[in-house]
Amino acid sequence: MTGNKLLEKFTDRVALPDEPETFADDVDDLGAFGFLRGLHERSVTVALRRRSGEIMAVGYAFIDRMMFDASEGITLFCGGRSIRIEGKNLNKDIRPQVSLFQGLILHRVPWIAEADQAAMLQAGGNAVIIKVIEW
């Protein structure tokens, strides 16, 4: 290989799509959270979305530990900060082998979103509802 062809091999990259929605085919929207479809797929971050429009993304690599308590919800501990996710059915299988807490443990949840009042009223008894995300 000549020097130019070798350089082109490492500098010629495939352009990524401009809009993140093009990756939506890989994620199931389960209302309160997204779940990566592929058995071996992993998310690098989890985006925490509040009703107000605030979004905070946390790298899974920075999460020291995760805790589920039925009365408290889910707590993520990362870098001296704790993030609480309160709601209902947070550890309930909504499909076989698919629950929010298990998805977080396996790094398969790319986003979690607080529900608005209308969504809370319309949700069935088995639906996962995120009432509040505190950071």
N, C-alpha and C positions, 0 to 999 in steps of 0.2 A: 504494500500500500504506500502510496505517496503521502507526503506530509499533509497535503490539502484534504485528501480523502479520509485520512485518519481523523483530522480535525472535524470534518463534516459529520462523521459517524457519531461523535460525542456532542456536537453542538446543534445538530439538526433534530429538533424535538417536535413531537406531535402536539399541535395546539389543543388545549383543553376548551370545552364549551364555555361560553361566556356566562350562561345562566345556570345556577345550581339546580333549577327545576329539571334539567335534562337528566339528572341522576335520580330523580324521583321514582323511576321504575324499580330501583333496587331497595326501596324502603316502603314498608306497609304503613299507611297512616291509620293508626288505631284510635284516633280521636285525641286522647290525652298524651300520647307519645308515638314516636316513630320506632319501627323495629326493622332491622336489616334482614332481608330475606335469605341470603345465602348462608348456609350452615357454617361456613368458615369466614364470613365477612365480619369485620371489626371496624368500629368507628374510632377515630382519633380523639374526637371531642364530643361532649354532650352540650347542646345549646338549651339553656333554661329560659323559657319565654313567659314573661308576665303579661297579664291582661292589659296593662298600661302601655305595652309596646317595648318595655325594657327587655333586653336579651343579654345574657351573660353566657359565654362559652367557656367550659372548663375542660382542660385536657385530661383524659383518663389517666395519663401517666402521673398527674399531680394529685390524684385522689389516693390518700393514704389508706383509708378504709371506708366501708359502707356499713350502715346499721339499719335494720328494719325492726320497728316496734309497732305492734298493731295499734297501740293507743297514741303514739307520737308521730308515726309516719316513717319516712326514710330520711336518714341523715348521712350526708356525704362530708367527710373530713378531708380537707385539702389545704396544705400549707398553713396550718394554724387557724384556718377559717372553717366554719361549719355551715353547711347549706341544708336547710330543712325543707322537705317536700311533704306537705300534708294533704290528705285526701282520703278516698275510700277505695278498697279493692286493690291496694298498691302491690300486694303480693299474691293476688289471685290469678290463676291461669284463665286468661280470656279465650285462649285456644290451647290445644295440647302443647305443652312445653313453652308457652309464651306468657310471661308475666313481666311487669315493669321491673321489679327488684331483680329477678333472675336475668333479665335483659341487661340491666346495669352491671351486674357481676360479670357477665360475658362480653361487655363492651359492644353490645349490639343495639343500643338505644342512642340514635344521633340527636334527638331532641325530645324535650318534655315541655308541655304547655299548660298553663293555668286555664281552667274552664271559665267561661263567662256565665252569668246567671241563667241565661236561656239554656245553655248546654247542660247545666246542673239539673234544671227542671225537666228536661227532655230525656235525660239519661235513664236507662233501665237499671234495675237493681244490681246487675252483675257488671255494669260498666265501670271502668277505671275513671275516677274523677280526681283531678288535681285542684284542690281548693286554694292553696297558697304555696308559693315558693319563696322562702326567705333566705337572703344572703347578707 
